[in-house]
Structure formats: structure tokens, C-alpha cells
Amino acid sequence: MKNLQKILTQITQLTTNIETNYPELYRFLDENPMTIPSMNHPHIDSKVMQDYLESLKQLLHHHLETHKAK
């Protein structure tokens, strides 16, 4: 359970960072396929949340790489 709480804290911090510093990217988070469950009652565990965290990190990294200040 501690691991899940740690992951959720990291997700919250990262999404807050994106919302604050990259609002142009934040609006696309709702469209992330990781947030759309394909079943009525999906099983959410540490692995699923860790995958979501990694997808957020990759999204931000890609955004930073493709929108570097000139």
C-alpha cells in the first residue's frame, strides 16, 4: 500500500507541474488512453498506476524535446 501511495503522490506532483508550467500540454491529459478504462470496473493496482506515471513522464519528456526554447 505504501508503494501505491508513493506512486499516487508522484502522479499528483507531476500533473500539478504540468498544469502549472505546461498548460498547453495539460489539456491533453484527458485524452491519454491510459486514463480511459476499457471495462466497467477496472482493476487498479501499483503496476497500473506505475505504468500511468511512466506515460506521464514520457509525455512531458517528449513535449520538452519537441518544444525546446529557441
Distance bins in CASP14 RR format, pairs under 12 A and 6 or more apart:
PFRMAT RR
TARGET T0000
AUTHOR 0000-0000-0000
RMODE 2
METHOD distances of the structure
MODEL  1
1 7 0 0 0 0 0 1 0 0 0 0 0
1 8 0 0 0 0 0 1 0 0 0 0 0
1 45 0 0 0 0 0 1 0 0 0 0 0
1 46 0 0 0 0 1 0 0 0 0 0 0
1 49 0 0 0 0 0 1 0 0 0 0 0
2 8 0 0 0 0 0 1 0 0 0 0 0
2 9 0 0 0 0 0 1 0 0 0 0 0
2 46 0 0 0 0 1 0 0 0 0 0 0
3 9 0 0 0 0 0 1 0 0 0 0 0
3 10 0 0 0 0 0 1 0 0 0 0 0
3 45 0 0 0 0 1 0 0 0 0 0 0
3 46 1 0 1 0 0 0 0 0 0 0 0
3 47 0 0 0 0 1 0 0 0 0 0 0
3 49 0 0 0 0 1 0 0 0 0 0 0
3 50 0 0 0 0 1 0 0 0 0 0 0
3 53 0 0 0 0 0 1 0 0 0 0 0
4 10 0 0 0 0 0 1 0 0 0 0 0
4 11 0 0 0 0 0 1 0 0 0 0 0
4 44 0 0 0 0 1 0 0 0 0 0 0
4 45 1 0 0 1 0 0 0 0 0 0 0
4 46 1 0 1 0 0 0 0 0 0 0 0
4 47 0 0 0 0 1 0 0 0 0 0 0
4 48 0 0 0 0 1 0 0 0 0 0 0
4 49 1 0 0 1 0 0 0 0 0 0 0
4 50 0 0 0 0 1 0 0 0 0 0 0
4 52 0 0 0 0 0 1 0 0 0 0 0
4 53 0 0 0 0 0 1 0 0 0 0 0
5 11 0 0 0 0 0 1 0 0 0 0 0
5 12 0 0 0 0 0 1 0 0 0 0 0
5 46 0 0 0 0 1 0 0 0 0 0 0
5 49 0 0 0 0 0 1 0 0 0 0 0
6 12 0 0 0 0 0 1 0 0 0 0 0
6 13 0 0 0 0 0 1 0 0 0 0 0
6 46 0 0 0 0 1 0 0 0 0 0 0
6 49 0 0 0 0 1 0 0 0 0 0 0
6 50 0 0 0 0 1 0 0 0 0 0 0
6 53 0 0 0 0 1 0 0 0 0 0 0
7 13 0 0 0 0 0 1 0 0 0 0 0
7 14 0 0 0 0 0 1 0 0 0 0 0
7 44 0 0 0 0 0 1 0 0 0 0 0
7 45 0 0 0 0 1 0 0 0 0 0 0
7 46 1 0 0 1 0 0 0 0 0 0 0
7 47 0 0 0 0 1 0 0 0 0 0 0
7 48 0 0 0 0 1 0 0 0 0 0 0
7 49 1 0 1 0 0 0 0 0 0 0 0
7 50 1 0 1 0 0 0 0 0 0 0 0
7 51 0 0 0 0 1 0 0 0 0 0 0
7 52 0 0 0 0 1 0 0 0 0 0 0
7 53 1 0 1 0 0 0 0 0 0 0 0
7 54 0 0 0 0 0 1 0 0 0 0 0
7 56 0 0 0 0 0 1 0 0 0 0 0
7 57 0 0 0 0 0 1 0 0 0 0 0
8 14 0 0 0 0 0 1 0 0 0 0 0
8 15 0 0 0 0 0 1 0 0 0 0 0
8 44 0 0 0 0 0 1 0 0 0 0 0
8 45 0 0 0 0 0 1 0 0 0 0 0
8 46 0 0 0 0 1 0 0 0 0 0 0
8 48 0 0 0 0 0 1 0 0 0 0 0
8 49 1 0 0 1 0 0 0 0 0 0 0
8 50 0 0 0 0 0 1 0 0 0 0 0
8 52 0 0 0 0 1 0 0 0 0 0 0
8 53 0 0 0 0 1 0 0 0 0 0 0
9 15 0 0 0 0 0 1 0 0 0 0 0
9 16 0 0 0 0 0 1 0 0 0 0 0
9 49 0 0 0 0 0 1 0 0 0 0 0
9 53 0 0 0 0 0 1 0 0 0 0 0
10 16 0 0 0 0 0 1 0 0 0 0 0
10 17 0 0 0 0 0 1 0 0 0 0 0
10 46 0 0 0 0 0 1 0 0 0 0 0
10 49 0 0 0 0 1 0 0 0 0 0 0
10 50 0 0 0 0 1 0 0 0 0 0 0
10 52 0 0 0 0 0 1 0 0 0 0 0
10 53 1 0 1 0 0 0 0 0 0 0 0
10 54 0 0 0 0 0 1 0 0 0 0 0
10 56 0 0 0 0 1 0 0 0 0 0 0
10 57 0 0 0 0 1 0 0 0 0 0 0
11 17 0 0 0 0 0 1 0 0 0 0 0
11 18 0 0 0 0 0 1 0 0 0 0 0
11 29 0 0 0 0 0 1 0 0 0 0 0
11 32 0 0 0 0 0 1 0 0 0 0 0
11 34 0 0 0 0 0 1 0 0 0 0 0
11 35 0 0 0 0 0 1 0 0 0 0 0
11 44 0 0 0 0 0 1 0 0 0 0 0
11 46 0 0 0 0 0 1 0 0 0 0 0
11 48 0 0 0 0 0 1 0 0 0 0 0
11 49 1 0 0 1 0 0 0 0 0 0 0
11 50 0 0 0 0 1 0 0 0 0 0 0
11 51 0 0 0 0 0 1 0 0 0 0 0
11 52 1 0 0 1 0 0 0 0 0 0 0
11 53 1 0 1 0 0 0 0 0 0 0 0
11 54 0 0 0 0 0 1 0 0 0 0 0
11 55 0 0 0 0 0 1 0 0 0 0 0
11 56 1 0 0 1 0 0 0 0 0 0 0
11 57 0 0 0 0 1 0 0 0 0 0 0
12 18 0 0 0 0 0 1 0 0 0 0 0
12 19 0 0 0 0 0 1 0 0 0 0 0
12 49 0 0 0 0 0 1 0 0 0 0 0
12 52 0 0 0 0 0 1 0 0 0 0 0
12 53 0 0 0 0 0 1 0 0 0 0 0
12 56 0 0 0 0 0 1 0 0 0 0 0
13 19 0 0 0 0 0 1 0 0 0 0 0
13 20 0 0 0 0 0 1 0 0 0 0 0
13 21 0 0 0 0 0 1 0 0 0 0 0
13 53 0 0 0 0 0 1 0 0 0 0 0
13 56 0 0 0 0 0 1 0 0 0 0 0
13 57 0 0 0 0 0 1 0 0 0 0 0
13 60 0 0 0 0 0 1 0 0 0 0 0
14 20 0 0 0 0 0 1 0 0 0 0 0
14 21 0 0 0 0 0 1 0 0 0 0 0
14 22 0 0 0 0 0 1 0 0 0 0 0
14 25 0 0 0 0 0 1 0 0 0 0 0
14 26 0 0 0 0 0 1 0 0 0 0 0
14 29 0 0 0 0 0 1 0 0 0 0 0
14 49 0 0 0 0 0 1 0 0 0 0 0
14 52 0 0 0 0 0 1 0 0 0 0 0
14 53 1 0 0 1 0 0 0 0 0 0 0
14 54 0 0 0 0 0 1 0 0 0 0 0
14 55 0 0 0 0 0 1 0 0 0 0 0
14 56 1 0 1 0 0 0 0 0 0 0 0
14 57 1 0 0 1 0 0 0 0 0 0 0
14 58 0 0 0 0 0 1 0 0 0 0 0
14 59 0 0 0 0 1 0 0 0 0 0 0
14 60 1 0 0 1 0 0 0 0 0 0 0
14 61 0 0 0 0 0 1 0 0 0 0 0
15 21 0 0 0 0 0 1 0 0 0 0 0
15 22 0 0 0 0 0 1 0 0 0 0 0
15 23 0 0 0 0 0 1 0 0 0 0 0
15 25 0 0 0 0 0 1 0 0 0 0 0
15 26 1 0 0 1 0 0 0 0 0 0 0
15 28 0 0 0 0 0 1 0 0 0 0 0
15 29 1 0 0 1 0 0 0 0 0 0 0
15 30 0 0 0 0 0 1 0 0 0 0 0
15 32 0 0 0 0 0 1 0 0 0 0 0
15 35 0 0 0 0 0 1 0 0 0 0 0
15 52 0 0 0 0 0 1 0 0 0 0 0
15 53 0 0 0 0 1 0 0 0 0 0 0
15 55 0 0 0 0 0 1 0 0 0 0 0
15 56 1 0 0 1 0 0 0 0 0 0 0
15 57 0 0 0 0 0 1 0 0 0 0 0
15 59 0 0 0 0 0 1 0 0 0 0 0
15 60 0 0 0 0 1 0 0 0 0 0 0
16 22 0 0 0 0 0 1 0 0 0 0 0
16 23 0 0 0 0 0 1 0 0 0 0 0
16 26 0 0 0 0 1 0 0 0 0 0 0
16 29 0 0 0 0 0 1 0 0 0 0 0
16 56 0 0 0 0 0 1 0 0 0 0 0
17 23 0 0 0 0 0 1 0 0 0 0 0
17 25 0 0 0 0 0 1 0 0 0 0 0
17 26 0 0 0 0 1 0 0 0 0 0 0
17 29 0 0 0 0 0 1 0 0 0 0 0
17 56 0 0 0 0 1 0 0 0 0 0 0
17 57 0 0 0 0 0 1 0 0 0 0 0
17 59 0 0 0 0 0 1 0 0 0 0 0
17 60 1 0 0 1 0 0 0 0 0 0 0
17 63 0 0 0 0 0 1 0 0 0 0 0
17 64 0 0 0 0 0 1 0 0 0 0 0
18 24 0 0 0 0 1 0 0 0 0 0 0
18 25 1 0 1 0 0 0 0 0 0 0 0
18 26 1 0 1 0 0 0 0 0 0 0 0
18 27 0 0 0 0 1 0 0 0 0 0 0
18 28 0 0 0 0 1 0 0 0 0 0 0
18 29 1 0 0 1 0 0 0 0 0 0 0
18 32 0 0 0 0 0 1 0 0 0 0 0
18 56 1 0 0 1 0 0 0 0 0 0 0
18 57 0 0 0 0 0 1 0 0 0 0 0
18 59 0 0 0 0 1 0 0 0 0 0 0
18 60 1 0 0 1 0 0 0 0 0 0 0
18 61 0 0 0 0 0 1 0 0 0 0 0
18 63 0 0 0 0 1 0 0 0 0 0 0
18 64 0 0 0 0 0 1 0 0 0 0 0
19 25 0 0 0 0 1 0 0 0 0 0 0
19 26 1 0 1 0 0 0 0 0 0 0 0
19 27 0 0 0 0 1 0 0 0 0 0 0
19 28 0 0 0 0 0 1 0 0 0 0 0
19 29 0 0 0 0 1 0 0 0 0 0 0
19 30 0 0 0 0 0 1 0 0 0 0 0
19 56 0 0 0 0 0 1 0 0 0 0 0
19 60 0 0 0 0 0 1 0 0 0 0 0
20 26 0 0 0 0 1 0 0 0 0 0 0
21 60 0 0 0 0 1 0 0 0 0 0 0
21 63 0 0 0 0 0 1 0 0 0 0 0
21 64 0 0 0 0 0 1 0 0 0 0 0
21 67 0 0 0 0 0 1 0 0 0 0 0
22 28 0 0 0 0 1 0 0 0 0 0 0
22 29 0 0 0 0 0 1 0 0 0 0 0
22 56 0 0 0 0 0 1 0 0 0 0 0
22 59 0 0 0 0 1 0 0 0 0 0 0
22 60 1 0 0 1 0 0 0 0 0 0 0
22 61 0 0 0 0 0 1 0 0 0 0 0
22 62 0 0 0 0 0 1 0 0 0 0 0
22 63 1 0 0 1 0 0 0 0 0 0 0
22 64 0 0 0 0 1 0 0 0 0 0 0
22 66 0 0 0 0 0 1 0 0 0 0 0
22 67 0 0 0 0 1 0 0 0 0 0 0
23 29 0 0 0 0 0 1 0 0 0 0 0
23 63 0 0 0 0 0 1 0 0 0 0 0
24 60 0 0 0 0 0 1 0 0 0 0 0
24 63 0 0 0 0 1 0 0 0 0 0 0
24 64 0 0 0 0 0 1 0 0 0 0 0
24 66 0 0 0 0 0 1 0 0 0 0 0
24 67 0 0 0 0 1 0 0 0 0 0 0
25 31 0 0 0 0 0 1 0 0 0 0 0
25 32 0 0 0 0 0 1 0 0 0 0 0
25 56 0 0 0 0 1 0 0 0 0 0 0
25 58 0 0 0 0 0 1 0 0 0 0 0
25 59 1 0 0 1 0 0 0 0 0 0 0
25 60 1 0 0 1 0 0 0 0 0 0 0
25 61 0 0 0 0 0 1 0 0 0 0 0
25 62 0 0 0 0 1 0 0 0 0 0 0
25 63 1 0 1 0 0 0 0 0 0 0 0
25 64 0 0 0 0 1 0 0 0 0 0 0
25 66 0 0 0 0 0 1 0 0 0 0 0
25 67 0 0 0 0 1 0 0 0 0 0 0
26 32 0 0 0 0 0 1 0 0 0 0 0
26 56 0 0 0 0 0 1 0 0 0 0 0
26 59 0 0 0 0 0 1 0 0 0 0 0
26 60 0 0 0 0 0 1 0 0 0 0 0
26 63 0 0 0 0 0 1 0 0 0 0 0
27 63 0 0 0 0 0 1 0 0 0 0 0
28 35 0 0 0 0 0 1 0 0 0 0 0
28 55 0 0 0 0 0 1 0 0 0 0 0
28 56 0 0 0 0 0 1 0 0 0 0 0
28 59 1 0 0 1 0 0 0 0 0 0 0
28 60 0 0 0 0 0 1 0 0 0 0 0
28 62 0 0 0 0 0 1 0 0 0 0 0
28 63 0 0 0 0 1 0 0 0 0 0 0
29 35 1 0 0 1 0 0 0 0 0 0 0
29 36 0 0 0 0 0 1 0 0 0 0 0
29 52 0 0 0 0 0 1 0 0 0 0 0
29 55 0 0 0 0 1 0 0 0 0 0 0
29 56 1 0 0 1 0 0 0 0 0 0 0
29 59 1 0 0 1 0 0 0 0 0 0 0
29 60 0 0 0 0 0 1 0 0 0 0 0
29 63 0 0 0 0 0 1 0 0 0 0 0
30 36 0 0 0 0 1 0 0 0 0 0 0
31 55 0 0 0 0 0 1 0 0 0 0 0
31 59 0 0 0 0 0 1 0 0 0 0 0
32 51 0 0 0 0 0 1 0 0 0 0 0
32 52 0 0 0 0 1 0 0 0 0 0 0
32 53 0 0 0 0 0 1 0 0 0 0 0
32 54 0 0 0 0 0 1 0 0 0 0 0
32 55 1 0 0 1 0 0 0 0 0 0 0
32 56 1 0 0 1 0 0 0 0 0 0 0
32 58 0 0 0 0 0 1 0 0 0 0 0
32 59 1 0 0 1 0 0 0 0 0 0 0
32 60 0 0 0 0 0 1 0 0 0 0 0
33 51 0 0 0 0 0 1 0 0 0 0 0
33 52 0 0 0 0 0 1 0 0 0 0 0
33 55 0 0 0 0 1 0 0 0 0 0 0
33 59 0 0 0 0 0 1 0 0 0 0 0
34 42 0 0 0 0 0 1 0 0 0 0 0
34 44 0 0 0 0 0 1 0 0 0 0 0
34 48 0 0 0 0 1 0 0 0 0 0 0
34 49 0 0 0 0 1 0 0 0 0 0 0
34 50 0 0 0 0 0 1 0 0 0 0 0
34 51 1 0 0 1 0 0 0 0 0 0 0
34 52 1 0 1 0 0 0 0 0 0 0 0
34 53 0 0 0 0 1 0 0 0 0 0 0
34 54 0 0 0 0 1 0 0 0 0 0 0
34 55 1 0 1 0 0 0 0 0 0 0 0
34 56 0 0 0 0 1 0 0 0 0 0 0
34 57 0 0 0 0 0 1 0 0 0 0 0
34 58 0 0 0 0 0 1 0 0 0 0 0
34 59 0 0 0 0 1 0 0 0 0 0 0
35 42 0 0 0 0 0 1 0 0 0 0 0
35 44 0 0 0 0 0 1 0 0 0 0 0
35 48 0 0 0 0 0 1 0 0 0 0 0
35 49 0 0 0 0 0 1 0 0 0 0 0
35 51 0 0 0 0 0 1 0 0 0 0 0
35 52 1 0 0 1 0 0 0 0 0 0 0
35 55 0 0 0 0 1 0 0 0 0 0 0
35 56 0 0 0 0 1 0 0 0 0 0 0
35 59 0 0 0 0 0 1 0 0 0 0 0
36 42 0 0 0 0 1 0 0 0 0 0 0
36 52 0 0 0 0 0 1 0 0 0 0 0
37 43 0 0 0 0 1 0 0 0 0 0 0
37 44 0 0 0 0 1 0 0 0 0 0 0
37 48 0 0 0 0 1 0 0 0 0 0 0
37 52 0 0 0 0 0 1 0 0 0 0 0
42 48 1 0 0 1 0 0 0 0 0 0 0
42 49 0 0 0 0 0 1 0 0 0 0 0
42 52 0 0 0 0 0 1 0 0 0 0 0
43 49 0 0 0 0 0 1 0 0 0 0 0
44 50 0 0 0 0 0 1 0 0 0 0 0
44 51 0 0 0 0 0 1 0 0 0 0 0
44 52 0 0 0 0 1 0 0 0 0 0 0
45 51 0 0 0 0 0 1 0 0 0 0 0
45 52 0 0 0 0 0 1 0 0 0 0 0
46 52 0 0 0 0 0 1 0 0 0 0 0
46 53 0 0 0 0 0 1 0 0 0 0 0
47 53 0 0 0 0 0 1 0 0 0 0 0
47 54 0 0 0 0 0 1 0 0 0 0 0
48 54 0 0 0 0 0 1 0 0 0 0 0
48 55 0 0 0 0 0 1 0 0 0 0 0
49 55 0 0 0 0 0 1 0 0 0 0 0
49 56 0 0 0 0 0 1 0 0 0 0 0
50 56 0 0 0 0 0 1 0 0 0 0 0
50 57 0 0 0 0 0 1 0 0 0 0 0
51 57 0 0 0 0 0 1 0 0 0 0 0
51 58 0 0 0 0 0 1 0 0 0 0 0
52 58 0 0 0 0 0 1 0 0 0 0 0
52 59 0 0 0 0 0 1 0 0 0 0 0
53 59 0 0 0 0 0 1 0 0 0 0 0
53 60 0 0 0 0 0 1 0 0 0 0 0
54 60 0 0 0 0 0 1 0 0 0 0 0
54 61 0 0 0 0 0 1 0 0 0 0 0
55 61 0 0 0 0 0 1 0 0 0 0 0
55 62 0 0 0 0 0 1 0 0 0 0 0
56 62 0 0 0 0 0 1 0 0 0 0 0
56 63 0 0 0 0 0 1 0 0 0 0 0
57 63 0 0 0 0 0 1 0 0 0 0 0
57 64 0 0 0 0 0 1 0 0 0 0 0
58 64 0 0 0 0 0 1 0 0 0 0 0
58 65 0 0 0 0 0 1 0 0 0 0 0
59 65 0 0 0 0 0 1 0 0 0 0 0
59 66 0 0 0 0 0 1 0 0 0 0 0
60 66 0 0 0 0 0 1 0 0 0 0 0
60 67 0 0 0 0 0 1 0 0 0 0 0
61 67 0 0 0 0 0 1 0 0 0 0 0
61 68 0 0 0 0 0 1 0 0 0 0 0
62 68 0 0 0 0 0 1 0 0 0 0 0
END
